[in-house]
């Protein structure tokens, strides 16, 4: 009788231990998948920020070249940064009085989230 109890107990302990190991393995897999997804999204965001910064500094350098070419004469002009933004520049009395980035189009989100609407 006692030997049967020992056999039953060891089978239960092995099953419980196996379940714990499987659950821990699944938890690690989920954490790894979330980490990969998060790092991919961060990379995409960083790439967009880099592209935007490059566009801004390209327009900024062009504006400075234009101001220098005119020997800091009084002028007002806009330079396209990208399809959504322009750089407004105004020079008065050999001094930059306006250096402003303006949006020329409406902002659109990159992705949409499903929204449930409840109608009466």
Buried (B, 14 or more C-beta within 10 A) or exposed (E): EEEEEEEEEEEEEEEEEEEEEEEEEEEEEEEEEEEEEEEEEEEEEEEEEEEBEEBBEEBBEBBEEBBEEEEBEEEEBBBEBBEBBBBBBBBEEEEEEEEEEEEEEEEEEEEEEEEEEEEE
